[in-house]
């Protein structure tokens, strides 16, 4: 998969332009709203790809958080870094990129205020393993942003109905699941990890990376 995404990285955004036109509305704004009371939200962007989420968030001047953007593809990470650098503002200092190719993630429990995993669950043999791992590194009360492959996505074996997808998230420790139409291949999904805890806030990759 890493090799395929390395080859695809330079043209990857061409096929995503339709959905990326709504990234501010569908990705950045909901996360800004959900973390409004967190002074410096610490976020994990799993499978960041070409950095669409980081780009959307750091395009907003009110974003005050820090992002760890992780991907298995070096080519994707290089494209993401170029995209963020091209913004021409100081925001990229709040993003740190890391290449990591397998689960488990190299972070302690409850390391992040927000975990994002967009358009990636369908790539795993089953969804329980990554969902359990995302729940592990997210603090209780933290925000989870992911996506549900739709019936139009072409991956019939991986398509979960809204009811089944909701149950799957709940079985892995998430509550308040909200599924919203996004674009033809994916729905946007927002949820919260069960429980409550104080915000992580203000950390960087060096504070949580566990070799």
Backbone as CSV, one residue per row, in Angstrom:
resi,resn,N_x,N_y,N_z,CA_x,CA_y,CA_z,C_x,C_y,C_z
1,UNK,0.825,-1.210,0.000,0.000,0.000,0.000,0.858,1.260,0.000
2,UNK,1.942,1.253,0.774,2.816,2.425,0.811,3.374,2.710,-0.575
3,UNK,3.798,1.672,-1.280,4.347,1.836,-2.629,3.304,2.415,-3.575
4,UNK,2.073,1.906,-3.497,1.011,2.406,-4.365,0.715,3.879,-4.090
5,UNK,0.640,4.242,-2.816,0.348,5.634,-2.483,1.523,6.553,-2.803
6,UNK,2.748,6.046,-2.711,3.901,6.846,-3.151,3.760,7.200,-4.633
7,UNK,3.367,6.230,-5.445,3.220,6.465,-6.881,2.044,7.385,-7.186
8,UNK,1.023,7.315,-6.375,-0.217,8.058,-6.595,-0.142,9.484,-6.041
9,UNK,0.808,9.755,-5.183,0.781,10.962,-4.355,0.700,12.257,-5.154
10,UNK,1.420,12.364,-6.255,1.450,13.628,-6.996,0.131,13.928,-7.712
11,UNK,-0.651,12.913,-7.974,-1.926,13.114,-8.676,-3.133,12.837,-7.782
12,UNK,-2.869,12.552,-6.530,-3.937,12.124,-5.625,-5.045,13.165,-5.504
13,UNK,-4.669,14.428,-5.360,-5.675,15.474,-5.138,-6.576,15.706,-6.342
14,UNK,-6.120,15.320,-7.531,-6.931,15.552,-8.722,-8.284,14.840,-8.636
15,UNK,-8.294,13.654,-8.060,-9.542,12.912,-7.951,-10.378,13.275,-6.739
16,UNK,-9.868,14.177,-5.898,-10.566,14.539,-4.664,-11.117,15.965,-4.686
17,UNK,-10.964,16.647,-5.814,-11.308,18.075,-5.838,-12.775,18.325,-5.488
18,UNK,-13.657,17.447,-5.917,-15.079,17.638,-5.630,-15.340,17.712,-4.129
19,UNK,-14.780,16.779,-3.378,-15.013,16.781,-1.930,-14.167,17.826,-1.222
20,UNK,-12.969,18.117,-1.730,-12.100,19.082,-1.067,-12.656,20.500,-1.107
21,UNK,-13.545,20.776,-2.036,-14.172,22.099,-2.085,-14.985,22.370,-0.822
22,UNK,-15.352,21.315,-0.096,-16.174,21.467,1.104,-15.388,21.183,2.383
23,UNK,-14.064,21.117,2.289,-13.267,20.762,3.465,-13.415,21.767,4.599
24,UNK,-13.523,23.044,4.284,-13.690,24.044,5.341,-15.015,23.837,6.063
25,UNK,-16.061,23.626,5.294,-17.406,23.458,5.853,-17.574,22.125,6.574
26,UNK,-17.066,21.053,5.989,-17.357,19.708,6.484,-16.302,19.149,7.449
27,UNK,-15.090,19.696,7.406,-14.029,19.170,8.263,-13.545,20.203,9.273
28,UNK,-13.080,21.346,8.782,-12.494,22.337,9.677,-13.521,22.912,10.649
29,UNK,-14.641,23.386,10.138,-15.609,24.057,11.001,-16.162,23.148,12.097
30,UNK,-16.545,21.908,11.792,-17.027,21.041,12.876,-15.991,20.794,13.968
31,UNK,-14.718,20.673,13.592,-13.682,20.461,14.604,-13.434,21.728,15.411
32,UNK,-13.486,22.882,14.767,-13.355,24.132,15.499,-14.493,24.282,16.499
33,UNK,-15.710,23.935,16.078,-16.865,24.018,16.968,-16.725,23.036,18.144
34,UNK,-16.273,21.832,17.851,-16.205,20.781,18.871,-15.101,21.025,19.893
35,UNK,-14.090,21.813,19.514,-12.954,22.057,20.419,-12.894,23.511,20.879
36,UNK,-13.996,24.198,20.809,-14.011,25.631,21.113,-13.551,25.932,22.538
37,UNK,-13.817,25.031,23.460,-13.450,25.281,24.864,-12.075,24.705,25.208
38,UNK,-11.397,24.122,24.239,-10.056,23.567,24.464,-9.030,24.583,23.981
39,UNK,-8.190,25.140,24.864,-7.287,26.233,24.473,-6.345,25.874,23.326
40,UNK,-5.711,24.706,23.390,-4.767,24.290,22.355,-4.996,22.816,22.061
41,UNK,-6.020,22.490,21.284,-6.331,21.079,21.056,-5.181,20.342,20.363
42,UNK,-4.908,19.141,20.835,-3.846,18.305,20.284,-4.506,17.210,19.456
43,UNK,-4.195,17.175,18.161,-4.913,16.328,17.219,-3.995,15.327,16.530
44,UNK,-4.517,14.132,16.289,-3.864,13.144,15.438,-4.650,13.048,14.142
45,UNK,-3.970,13.273,13.022,-4.573,13.096,11.703,-3.981,11.825,11.101
46,UNK,-4.670,10.710,11.352,-4.204,9.401,10.894,-4.496,9.249,9.415
47,UNK,-3.523,8.710,8.661,-3.650,8.588,7.208,-3.912,9.965,6.604
48,UNK,-3.043,10.905,6.938,-3.227,12.292,6.512,-3.230,12.455,5.006
49,UNK,-2.607,11.528,4.282,-2.552,11.668,2.829,-1.800,12.921,2.427
50,UNK,-2.415,13.724,1.590,-1.789,14.976,1.161,-2.125,16.140,2.086
51,UNK,-2.584,15.839,3.289,-2.745,16.875,4.310,-3.985,17.732,4.188
52,UNK,-5.055,17.193,3.626,-6.253,18.008,3.411,-6.832,18.557,4.719
53,UNK,-6.861,17.727,5.746,-7.429,18.186,7.012,-6.553,19.246,7.652
54,UNK,-5.247,18.996,7.696,-4.329,19.982,8.268,-4.398,21.295,7.506
55,UNK,-4.484,21.207,6.189,-4.572,22.411,5.362,-5.850,23.183,5.680
56,UNK,-6.966,22.473,5.787,-8.236,23.135,6.077,-8.211,23.818,7.434
57,UNK,-7.654,23.143,8.434,-7.623,23.721,9.779,-6.680,24.913,9.860
58,UNK,-5.481,24.780,9.318,-4.498,25.861,9.443,-4.796,27.022,8.501
59,UNK,-5.773,26.854,7.627,-6.240,27.980,6.815,-7.136,28.912,7.625
60,UNK,-7.584,28.443,8.782,-8.459,29.230,9.634,-7.632,29.928,10.712
61,UNK,-7.651,31.254,10.773,-6.820,31.974,11.743,-7.171,31.666,13.191
62,UNK,-8.391,31.207,13.453,-8.789,30.921,14.829,-8.307,29.550,15.307
63,UNK,-7.717,28.751,14.433,-7.209,27.455,14.856,-5.947,27.646,15.684
64,UNK,-5.955,27.104,16.902,-4.828,27.284,17.825,-4.211,25.961,18.256
65,UNK,-4.571,24.895,17.563,-4.134,23.580,17.988,-2.810,23.138,17.399
66,UNK,-2.410,21.930,17.786,-1.230,21.267,17.243,-1.659,19.937,16.633
67,UNK,-1.053,19.590,15.507,-1.452,18.399,14.756,-0.256,17.482,14.547
68,UNK,-0.455,16.199,14.817,0.478,15.167,14.375,-0.166,14.507,13.162
69,UNK,0.451,14.662,12.003,-0.078,14.137,10.749,0.711,12.881,10.380
70,UNK,0.043,11.739,10.395,0.709,10.443,10.229,0.233,9.774,8.948
71,UNK,1.173,9.135,8.237,0.811,8.374,7.048,1.861,7.288,6.822
72,UNK,1.482,6.235,6.078,2.438,5.184,5.756,3.262,5.506,4.518
73,UNK,2.844,6.527,3.751,3.490,6.842,2.483,4.377,8.079,2.592
74,UNK,5.656,7.925,2.292,6.565,9.060,2.278,6.160,10.070,1.209
75,UNK,5.705,9.568,0.053,5.274,10.468,-1.013,4.099,11.328,-0.606
76,UNK,3.137,10.748,0.070,1.989,11.514,0.548,2.419,12.571,1.551
77,UNK,3.294,12.203,2.468,3.762,13.160,3.465,4.511,14.317,2.819
78,UNK,5.285,14.033,1.792,6.004,15.101,1.097,5.032,16.047,0.404
79,UNK,3.984,15.502,-0.205,2.973,16.352,-0.826,2.239,17.194,0.212
80,UNK,1.949,16.585,1.360,1.279,17.323,2.434,2.148,18.473,2.926
81,UNK,3.435,18.221,3.122,4.337,19.269,3.604,4.433,20.412,2.604
82,UNK,4.481,20.087,1.312,4.531,21.125,0.282,3.255,21.955,0.282
83,UNK,2.126,21.274,0.434,0.836,21.975,0.432,0.746,22.944,1.613
84,UNK,1.110,22.471,2.787,1.053,23.316,3.980,2.032,24.477,3.866
85,UNK,3.231,24.196,3.386,4.236,25.247,3.219,3.743,26.325,2.263
86,UNK,2.977,25.929,1.263,2.472,26.870,0.276,1.413,27.821,0.800
87,UNK,0.931,27.580,2.032,-0.050,28.503,2.601,0.552,29.883,2.847
88,UNK,1.854,29.920,3.095,2.516,31.205,3.288,2.155,31.904,4.570
89,UNK,1.829,31.152,5.615,1.548,31.761,6.912,2.260,30.964,7.994
90,UNK,2.304,31.460,9.225,3.057,30.768,10.275,2.412,29.496,10.790
91,UNK,1.190,29.193,10.354,0.468,28.042,10.884,1.188,26.711,10.757
92,UNK,1.971,26.454,9.672,2.589,25.126,9.558,3.465,24.709,10.728
93,UNK,3.905,25.636,11.545,4.706,25.251,12.712,3.895,24.410,13.691
94,UNK,2.572,24.410,13.554,1.732,23.637,14.453,1.507,22.217,13.956
95,UNK,2.132,21.832,12.842,1.961,20.497,12.265,3.292,19.765,12.257
96,UNK,3.278,18.526,12.737,4.460,17.670,12.667,4.078,16.398,11.916
97,UNK,4.923,16.013,10.972,4.647,14.858,10.127,5.451,13.648,10.595
98,UNK,4.824,12.477,10.542,5.506,11.249,10.924,5.055,10.121,10.005
99,UNK,6.035,9.314,9.569,5.727,8.124,8.782,5.654,6.929,9.713
100,UNK,4.538,6.217,9.662,4.358,5.023,10.488,3.490,4.062,9.694
101,UNK,3.877,2.790,9.629,3.280,1.890,8.648,2.358,0.816,9.203
102,UNK,2.170,0.732,10.503,1.339,-0.355,11.014,0.763,0.011,12.375
103,UNK,-0.202,-0.793,12.795,-0.727,-0.685,14.143,0.020,-1.671,15.031
104,UNK,0.156,-1.372,16.325,-0.409,-0.250,17.068,0.318,1.057,16.789
105,UNK,-0.325,2.149,17.179,0.260,3.472,17.017,1.316,3.718,18.096
106,UNK,2.333,4.512,17.786,3.437,4.721,18.738,3.163,5.820,19.753
107,UNK,1.963,5.778,20.364,1.567,6.804,21.316,0.935,6.152,22.545
108,UNK,1.102,6.762,23.720,0.458,6.235,24.932,-1.059,6.404,24.874
109,UNK,-1.733,5.781,25.819,-3.181,5.930,25.939,-3.546,7.395,26.164
110,UNK,-4.708,7.786,25.643,-5.296,9.108,25.907,-4.341,10.259,25.595
111,UNK,-3.640,10.161,24.474,-2.647,11.177,24.105,-3.244,12.401,23.409
112,UNK,-4.438,12.258,22.814,-4.952,13.307,21.931,-6.353,13.763,22.339
113,UNK,-6.622,15.037,22.061,-7.967,15.591,22.227,-8.867,15.236,21.053
114,UNK,-8.268,15.062,19.885,-9.002,14.768,18.659,-8.231,13.713,17.874
115,UNK,-8.936,12.746,17.334,-8.357,11.792,16.396,-9.191,11.815,15.123
116,UNK,-8.514,11.962,13.982,-9.181,11.980,12.679,-8.656,10.819,11.841
117,UNK,-9.559,10.134,11.173,-9.176,9.015,10.300,-10.161,8.980,9.142
118,UNK,-9.839,9.728,8.093,-10.758,9.904,6.975,-10.440,8.958,5.820
119,UNK,-11.481,8.338,5.290,-11.386,7.519,4.082,-10.324,6.424,4.204
120,UNK,-10.238,5.799,5.367,-9.183,4.809,5.573,-9.670,3.505,6.205
121,UNK,-10.770,3.513,6.923,-11.209,2.306,7.620,-11.432,1.138,6.667
122,UNK,-11.879,1.450,5.448,-12.172,0.401,4.470,-10.917,-0.318,3.981
123,UNK,-9.749,0.230,4.248,-8.499,-0.384,3.792,-7.994,-1.469,4.740
124,UNK,-8.583,-1.560,5.928,-8.165,-2.560,6.898,-8.941,-3.864,6.698
125,UNK,-8.321,-5.011,7.041,-9.042,-6.283,6.931,-10.348,-6.288,7.721
126,UNK,-10.340,-5.662,8.884,-11.570,-5.423,9.633,-11.436,-4.080,10.321
127,UNK,-12.570,-3.493,10.712,-12.549,-2.135,11.252,-12.369,-2.094,12.762
128,UNK,-12.572,-3.210,13.441,-12.479,-3.200,14.897,-11.076,-2.869,15.383
129,UNK,-10.050,-3.421,14.728,-8.682,-3.182,15.185,-8.310,-1.706,15.131
130,UNK,-8.482,-1.011,13.975,-8.138,0.417,13.978,-9.033,1.239,14.888
131,UNK,-10.325,0.921,14.962,-11.212,1.695,15.828,-10.817,1.560,17.295
132,UNK,-10.442,0.364,17.708,-9.993,0.167,19.094,-8.716,0.958,19.355
133,UNK,-7.836,1.022,18.366,-6.587,1.749,18.530,-6.827,3.261,18.552
134,UNK,-7.731,3.747,17.714,-8.063,5.179,17.741,-8.686,5.550,19.086
135,UNK,-9.546,4.685,19.598,-10.152,4.941,20.906,-9.091,4.939,22.010
136,UNK,-8.116,4.064,21.889,-7.065,3.986,22.910,-6.281,5.282,23.034
137,UNK,-5.896,5.873,21.897,-5.038,7.068,21.950,-5.839,8.357,22.114
138,UNK,-7.162,8.280,22.060,-8.028,9.447,22.263,-8.436,9.519,23.727
139,UNK,-8.378,10.704,24.300,-8.781,10.847,25.706,-10.294,10.697,25.848
140,UNK,-10.777,10.236,26.996,-12.216,10.201,27.248,-12.827,11.596,27.067
141,UNK,-13.906,11.670,26.327,-14.522,12.955,26.020,-13.940,13.615,24.789
142,UNK,-12.911,13.013,24.194,-12.300,13.570,22.992,-13.142,13.316,21.755
143,UNK,-12.817,14.021,20.684,-13.607,14.009,19.450,-12.976,13.061,18.430
144,UNK,-13.806,12.261,17.788,-13.370,11.360,16.729,-14.049,11.760,15.427
145,UNK,-13.248,12.016,14.409,-13.753,12.365,13.075,-13.327,11.272,12.115
146,UNK,-14.296,10.643,11.463,-13.970,9.601,10.498,-14.976,9.657,9.350
147,UNK,-15.032,8.602,8.557,-15.936,8.576,7.416,-16.488,7.179,7.216
148,UNK,-17.650,7.126,6.596,-18.297,5.852,6.244,-18.362,5.740,4.738
149,UNK,-17.771,4.687,4.174,-17.890,4.464,2.741,-19.338,4.219,2.363
150,UNK,-19.813,4.920,1.339,-21.214,4.803,0.944,-21.431,3.626,-0.001
151,UNK,-22.686,3.379,-0.288,-23.039,2.310,-1.215,-22.531,2.597,-2.625
152,UNK,-22.234,3.859,-2.938,-21.697,4.227,-4.257,-20.186,4.111,-4.346
153,UNK,-19.539,3.754,-3.257,-18.082,3.747,-3.235,-17.467,2.613,-4.043
154,UNK,-18.241,1.584,-4.338,-17.724,0.473,-5.119,-17.086,-0.617,-4.280
155,UNK,-16.901,-0.383,-2.973,-16.307,-1.388,-2.094,-17.424,-2.113,-1.338
156,UNK,-18.223,-2.871,-2.053,-19.431,-3.445,-1.469,-19.151,-4.301,-0.245
157,UNK,-18.048,-5.019,-0.281,-17.732,-5.892,0.850,-17.411,-5.104,2.111
158,UNK,-17.054,-3.825,1.941,-16.663,-2.990,3.081,-17.749,-2.010,3.502
159,UNK,-18.830,-1.924,2.755,-19.877,-0.954,3.072,-20.671,-1.414,4.290
160,UNK,-20.770,-0.526,5.270,-21.585,-0.766,6.449,-22.771,0.194,6.416
161,UNK,-23.953,-0.306,6.684,-25.095,0.589,6.775,-24.873,1.587,7.906
162,UNK,-25.620,2.671,7.903,-25.470,3.670,8.961,-25.703,3.042,10.334
163,UNK,-26.697,2.160,10.434,-26.995,1.519,11.716,-25.854,0.608,12.156
164,UNK,-25.326,-0.182,11.233,-24.230,-1.098,11.575,-22.963,-0.307,11.902
165,UNK,-22.699,0.745,11.144,-21.506,1.560,11.394,-21.597,2.223,12.762
166,UNK,-22.774,2.724,13.104,-22.974,3.331,14.418,-22.742,2.310,15.528
167,UNK,-23.276,1.124,15.361,-23.089,0.070,16.363,-21.625,-0.315,16.506
168,UNK,-20.902,-0.333,15.393,-19.478,-0.659,15.407,-18.689,0.373,16.214
169,UNK,-19.014,1.648,16.011,-18.344,2.703,16.779,-18.688,2.588,18.264
170,UNK,-19.944,2.363,18.558,-20.359,2.259,19.957,-19.697,1.070,20.649
171,UNK,-19.519,-0.020,19.926,-18.865,-1.197,20.497,-17.398,-0.936,20.816
172,UNK,-16.827,0.077,20.173,-15.424,0.409,20.400,-15.250,1.647,21.279
173,UNK,-16.307,2.027,21.998,-16.169,3.054,23.013,-16.576,4.455,22.614
174,UNK,-17.258,4.600,21.462,-17.672,5.931,21.008,-19.169,6.123,21.218
175,UNK,-19.551,7.360,21.505,-20.957,7.710,21.707,-21.274,8.966,20.888
176,UNK,-22.545,9.362,20.919,-22.994,10.576,20.212,-22.559,10.551,18.741
177,UNK,-22.784,9.433,18.091,-22.368,9.262,16.692,-23.305,10.039,15.778
178,UNK,-22.716,10.871,14.928,-23.496,11.657,13.964,-22.945,11.416,12.566
179,UNK,-23.790,10.886,11.690,-23.402,10.598,10.315,-24.055,11.626,9.401
180,UNK,-23.251,12.317,8.604,-23.728,13.400,7.746,-23.308,13.141,6.302
181,UNK,-24.218,13.369,5.366,-23.875,13.235,3.955,-22.741,14.197,3.618
182,UNK,-21.732,13.681,2.909,-20.543,14.480,2.613,-20.357,14.576,1.110
183,UNK,-19.916,13.500,0.479,-19.871,13.435,-0.981,-20.218,12.008,-1.379
184,UNK,-20.327,11.735,-2.654,-20.972,10.487,-3.083,-20.280,9.222,-2.576
185,UNK,-18.983,9.278,-2.315,-18.268,8.070,-1.912,-18.163,7.898,-0.401
186,UNK,-18.327,8.990,0.357,-18.165,8.907,1.810,-19.139,9.826,2.520
187,UNK,-19.607,9.364,3.677,-20.300,10.215,4.637,-19.286,10.654,5.699
188,UNK,-19.515,11.820,6.252,-18.689,12.275,7.375,-19.286,11.754,8.668
189,UNK,-18.429,11.345,9.596,-18.897,10.799,10.866,-18.172,11.494,12.011
190,UNK,-18.929,12.020,12.936,-18.390,12.617,14.152,-18.892,11.824,15.355
191,UNK,-18.013,11.606,16.315,-18.383,10.889,17.535,-17.516,11.401,18.676
192,UNK,-17.830,10.944,19.875,-17.089,11.318,21.077,-16.713,10.036,21.806
193,UNK,-15.498,9.986,22.363,-15.126,8.821,23.155,-15.850,8.867,24.499
194,UNK,-16.403,7.755,24.877,-17.174,7.662,26.118,-16.337,8.094,27.329
195,UNK,-16.944,8.890,28.206,-16.276,9.335,29.416,-15.915,10.803,29.371
196,UNK,-15.228,11.249,30.392,-14.804,12.647,30.488,-13.384,12.701,31.027
197,UNK,-12.644,13.717,30.590,-11.297,13.955,31.120,-10.890,15.367,30.760
198,UNK,-9.859,15.850,31.400,-9.343,17.175,31.088,-8.667,17.169,29.722
199,UNK,-8.712,18.279,28.984,-8.036,18.349,27.687,-6.542,18.065,27.818
200,UNK,-5.982,17.485,26.769,-4.543,17.244,26.722,-3.820,18.571,26.555
201,UNK,-4.147,19.294,25.497,-3.678,20.642,25.162,-2.166,20.803,25.095
202,UNK,-1.738,21.507,24.084,-0.402,22.067,24.018,0.753,21.127,23.797
203,UNK,0.519,19.846,23.569,1.624,18.919,23.399,2.118,18.904,21.954
204,UNK,3.295,18.307,21.758,3.855,18.096,20.438,4.265,16.652,20.290
205,UNK,4.724,16.303,19.103,5.101,14.929,18.812,6.150,14.409,19.786
206,UNK,7.106,15.254,20.153,8.187,14.802,21.036,7.661,14.420,22.421
207,UNK,6.473,14.920,22.782,5.925,14.629,24.103,5.214,13.277,24.157
208,UNK,4.796,12.768,22.997,3.966,11.553,23.006,4.556,10.384,22.225
209,UNK,5.562,10.633,21.404,6.106,9.542,20.582,6.738,8.485,21.471
210,UNK,6.332,7.247,21.255,6.790,6.129,22.080,7.423,5.092,21.163
211,UNK,8.724,4.926,21.220,9.422,3.994,20.331,9.299,2.566,20.861
